[in-house]
């Protein structure tokens, strides 16, 4: 599990089981069921970090879904993952 994903779990521990369930696989609508907008946004971000090469993430989704503090945290995670060398461009 990547460090950025671990930080998501630290901040949103209710997502831990779902994140472990998606490791290495793409997110599906079923994994997002019953989550609020913040949880859903960060689970999708974890899917991007942990997913296959075909997993994509659109930054515009962050702007539509998160307020200032959560948005800042999300960008910290993206930068961290990038500097670990695992961002898929």
Phi, psi and omega per residue, in radians:
X1 nan 2.410 -3.097
X2 -1.360 2.703 -3.092
X3 -1.047 -0.701 3.132
X4 -1.086 -0.680 3.111
X5 -1.173 -0.696 3.097
X6 -1.069 -0.644 3.113
X7 -1.183 -0.574 3.059
X8 -1.095 -0.782 -3.139
X9 -1.109 -0.690 3.113
X10 -1.063 -0.694 -3.085
X11 -1.486 -0.520 -3.127
X12 -2.285 1.261 -3.024
X13 -1.063 -0.393 3.112
X14 -1.134 -0.278 -3.121
X15 -1.545 -0.133 -3.014
X16 -0.956 -0.864 -3.119
X17 -1.068 -0.744 -3.124
X18 -1.159 -0.685 3.128
X19 -1.136 -0.748 3.103
X20 -1.121 -0.561 3.138
X21 -1.217 -0.489 -3.094
X22 -1.705 -0.116 -3.077
X23 -0.853 2.173 3.107
X24 1.400 -0.120 3.132
X25 -2.074 2.849 3.106
X26 -1.384 2.666 3.068
X27 -1.172 2.573 3.026
X28 -2.199 2.866 3.122
X29 -1.033 -0.551 -3.141
X30 -1.105 -0.589 -3.138
X31 -1.249 -0.325 -3.103
X32 -1.651 -0.165 -3.085
X33 -1.005 2.308 3.046
X34 1.421 0.100 -3.136
X35 -1.686 2.618 3.019
X36 -1.367 3.108 -3.025
X37 -1.129 -0.682 3.133
X38 -1.171 -0.825 3.120
X39 -1.057 -0.782 -3.141
X40 -1.053 -0.762 -3.140
X41 -1.069 -0.796 -3.108
X42 -1.317 -0.492 3.035
X43 -1.176 -0.712 3.076
X44 -1.099 -0.672 3.099
X45 -1.138 -0.718 3.076
X46 -1.094 -0.669 3.084
X47 -1.057 -0.699 3.104
X48 -1.115 -0.807 -3.121
X49 -1.123 -0.704 -3.032
X50 -1.666 -0.198 -2.986
X51 -1.334 -3.085 3.136
X52 -1.355 3.082 3.111
X53 -1.045 -0.427 -3.096
X54 -1.479 -0.148 3.131
X55 -1.239 2.249 -3.122
X56 -2.115 2.741 3.087
X57 -2.487 2.306 -3.117
X58 -1.794 2.096 -3.077
X59 -1.076 -0.487 3.103
X60 -1.022 -0.507 3.106
X61 -1.080 -0.633 3.121
X62 -1.103 -0.785 -3.118
X63 -1.120 -0.614 3.140
X64 -1.355 -0.410 -2.951
X65 -1.873 -0.337 -2.977
X66 -2.167 2.625 3.037
X67 -1.601 -3.016 -2.988
X68 -0.949 -0.944 -3.085
X69 -1.141 -0.777 3.134
X70 -1.187 -0.649 3.121
X71 -1.121 -0.750 3.101
X72 -1.068 -0.767 3.112
X73 -1.060 -0.766 -3.138
X74 -1.061 -0.754 3.130
X75 -1.209 -0.563 3.030
X76 -1.052 -0.762 -3.133
X77 -1.125 -0.743 3.131
X78 -1.092 -0.784 3.115
X79 -1.085 -0.752 3.131
X80 -1.051 -0.793 3.136
X81 -1.140 -0.671 3.115
X82 -1.077 -0.814 -3.103
X83 -1.250 -0.335 3.012
X84 -1.348 -0.147 3.075
X85 1.495 0.344 -3.052
X86 -1.994 0.031 3.090
X87 -1.167 2.395 -3.129
X88 -1.699 1.938 -3.122
X89 -1.793 nan nan
